[in-house]
Amino acid sequence: MSDSSAGPRIRIEDAGKHVGETVSIAGWLYNLRKSGKIVFPILRDGSGMMQCVGVKAELPEETFETLKHLTQESSLVLTGKIRAEERAMGGYEMDIQSVEVLQRVPESQPYPITPKEHGIDFLMDNRHLWLRSKRQHAILRVRHEVVRAVRDFFDDNGFTLVDCPIFTPASCEGTTTLFEVDYFEDEKVYLTQSGQLYNEATAMAFGKTYCFGPTFRAEKSKTRRHLTEFWMVEPEMAYATIEDVKQLAERFVCSVVARVLDKKREELKVLERDTAKLEACVPPFPRMSYDEAVRILQEKGSAIEWGSDFGGTDETILTESQDRPIMVDRFPTAIKAFYMQPDPARPEVALGVDVLAPEGYGEIIGGGERIHDLDLLMSRLREHHLPEEPFDWYMDLRRYGAVPHGGFGMGIERCVAWICGLEHVRETIAFPRMLYRTKP
């Protein structure tokens, strides 16, 4: 079903470079409109979508009939001449000359995802196909840009990427949310919750480092902000204080948002995202202490007491009047990880900071200053009832050249959910892993 005059193969995103030329585009049928003796197949190829035009009078009968009876998501190669058309999606159309069908989806077993409304469970069960939809495509392209922006920011600011292990011998934040794995000879290891402890070692070698990879949390949570497997970027800096961490986090978040606004406007338009709310993400971010935050929450009717961590509703209340992320610092030491540096002037609070996104998206960054005193770190380890032997190497960082240092972690999925304006993080990663979902 093809003729031998096929032109050079191009991508839809490059159509503007080939106006007036005969080219081929390989893709899948997104939709098909028919109007008498004209058919309008909409082709998608991963780089974009293009409406193509097949006119019966200008095509062999077999070619026109093939076009007329295409089914959704059939794979095909269309050959034709590219022309500018300002009314068309993307600004270009193809006048079809020939078609090659690689696989025609049978009418007896049609593509399961249609323009009608589907329930979320159905869509998640068919996630491997749902990814082809315009909305999901836009989300994952934004995610791609966020990942590129993350890497570029740290690479351009003197940080060295050092990969951290996914199998770890111990927890960095307690053992209750770890996935345990059988290793060799009856040894138990765990899927990493964070690369931070290893980051501290690499920061002592390189000064400024970051790791970027998958992390795992065995939390039995079903909220719209939680996944059991997610991606996190974690920078760490030697000779750094909590103020250095805050300034880095602020610059970093603003840089990522600005990059998406610059590069992915069309995708944000598909998602109907109000970009004015993202354009407000500029320094400085409002800052408050945990003490102030608790007072505000209590004034607004929250039942929170000093010493408790924030729930999702609390984070939403704190940011509801803000047009940009806020920073909350000095949480109670008792609710923070064992490695968090207490405030020397007030040891009951830690030199940690959370960055909360506006519009109810909650914590996107958590970090702060780490304990650099060996004796204090050892006592904190014991207070948290953690075994000492797996942390021997970590203690060495305090024995040999200890310095004040700090960093943070940002979950990519929460960041993408906020930037895209999504209701749930499950759409921010191609194949989400949640409490009751491990497939497809």
ABEGO torsion letter per residue (X at the ends): XBBAABBBBBBAAAAAAABGBBBBBBBBBABBBBBEABBBBBBBAGAEBBBBBBBAAABBAAAAAAAAABBBGBBBBBBEBBBBBAABBGGBBBBBABBBBABBBBAABBBABBABBBBAAAAAAAAAAAAABAAAAAAAAAAAAAAAAAAAAAAAAGBBBBBBBABBABBAAEAAABBBBBBBGGBBBBBBABAAAAAAAAAAAAGBBBBBBBBBBBBBBABAABBABBBBBBBBBBGBBAAAAAAAAAAAAAAAAAAAAAAAAAAAAAAGBBAAAAAABBOBBBBBBAAAAAAAAAAAGBABBBGBBBBAAAAAAAAAABABBBBBBGBBAAABBAABBBBAABAABBBBBBBBBBGGAEBABBBEBBBABAAAAAAAAAAAGBBAAAAAAAAAAAABGBBBBBBBBBBAAAAAAAAAGBABAAAABABBBBAABAOX
